[in-house]
């Protein structure tokens, strides 16, 4: 344990915030040295998870892996729990949270992967009307899932096709901005 890893046997992970020297528009994001602070500590609240105020029972995440930011300044967190999905009781997916204001670090569930898969590579179009995510190795992290009898046949759901990794484009039915 240390300041950057506040829990012994940390299986859930955390997100550190790098703080550049200077403030506001004079902040130097290219500086070679930054301060840091804990943005959030992942995992259930009863196991040391630390988030912003008002987190729901489904709002917690585990094993943050990839992060993207939309043009509203929100953070989008993709998770990769590997074989721990069954132990944690939640699948991988995408969670979003504000980085400033009253919703800072209050994660909200947005999109779940198929069973046994990892979510990665979140990326927005410049207008924030499409979010691309990559679904890696569906069914691979499920205990008992095999090539011949996978736990899912995502994305085709055909008995003649194995599960396959894919890139998913997420849009709103009304064409609006993702997260609004």
C-alpha positions, -999 to 999 in steps of 0.1 A, spaced: 0 0 0 10 36 -7 -6 69 -16 -10 58 -53 -24 24 -43 -45 29 -11 -57 -7 -7 -37 -38 0 -45 -66 -25 -61 -40 -48 -80 -61 -73 -104 -33 -85 -80 -5 -96 -83 32 -95 -78 63 -117 -52 89 -109 -56 125 -120 -25 143 -133 -25 180 -125 -3 202 -147 15 232 -133 -3 265 -137 -41 271 -136 -68 275 -162 -56 286 -196 -21 289 -183 -19 252 -172 11 236 -189 -1 202 -200 33 196 -218 53 200 -186 76 172 -176 63 171 -140 27 171 -128 11 168 -94 -14 140 -90 -45 132 -69 -68 102 -67 -98 108 -91 -116 76 -80 -110 43 -64 -129 15 -83 -149 -13 -68 -180 -16 -46 -184 10 -19 -184 -17 8 -150 -28 -5 -132 5 -5 -146 21 -37 -146 59 -36 -166 79 -61 -184 113 -63 -216 119 -44 -248 101 -54 -234 69 -70 -261 43 -76 -258 6 -67 -250 -1 -104 -227 29 -108 -195 13 -95 -169 -1 -119 -139 -24 -117 -106 -25 -134 -106 7 -154 -85 1 -186 -92 27 -213 -104 63 -210 -118 88 -235 -131 123 -230 -160 138 -249 -161 175 -260 -182 182 -229 -153 172 -206 -169 140 -194 -147 110 -188 -157 76 -204 -142 46 -187 -138 12 -204 -132 -18 -181 -112 -50 -184 -118 -74 -155 -106 -105 -173 -116 -137 -156 -126 -118 -125 -160 -108 -141 -176 -139 -125 -161 -130 -91 -171 -94 -92 -206 -100 -104 -206 -74 -131 -195 -75 -168 -172 -51 -185 -185 -20 -202 -184 17 -203 -191 41 -175 -193 79 -178 -187 107 -152 -181 144 -150 -146 156 -143 -157 188 -126 -187 201 -107 -212 183 -85 -211 151 -107 -173 148 -105 -162 111 -103 -198 99 -99 -197 71 -125 -228 60 -143 -232 28 -163 -236 34 -200 -230 2 -221 -223 -34 -213 -202 -59 -233 -215 -94 -241 -206 -121 -216 -169 -129 -212 -157 -99 -233 -136 -68 -226 -146 -33 -236 -118 -11 -251 -109 18 -273 -137 43 -267 -136 70 -293 -160 98 -302 -166 115 -335 -158 153 -332 -195 161 -329 -201 136 -301 -230 120 -320 -212 86 -323 -192 67 -298 -171 38 -311 -161 10 -288 -143 -23 -294 -156 -56 -279 -127 -80 -275 -128 -118 -271 -165 -123 -263 -171 -155 -243 -133 -160 -236 -134 -149 -199 -164 -171 -190 -156 -202 -169 -167 -233 -188 -170 -215 -222 -152 -233 -250 -148 -228 -287 -173 -256 -294 -198 -244 -267 -192 -207 -262 -213 -188 -236 -223 -164 -264 -222 -163 -302 -221 -125 -303 -224 -106 -326 -241 -130 -351 -259 -152 -326 -258 -180 -351 -250 -216 -342 -228 -217 -373 -206 -187 -363 -181 -184 -333 -182 -154 -311 -161 -126 -328 -146 -93 -316 -162 -63 -332 -163 -25 -333 -197 -11 -323 -209 24 -333 -233 38 -307 -257 66 -317 -289 80 -303 -322 73 -320 -327 111 -323 -292 117 -337 -283 137 -305 -251 140 -286 -241 109 -267 -245 114 -230 -271 141 -232 
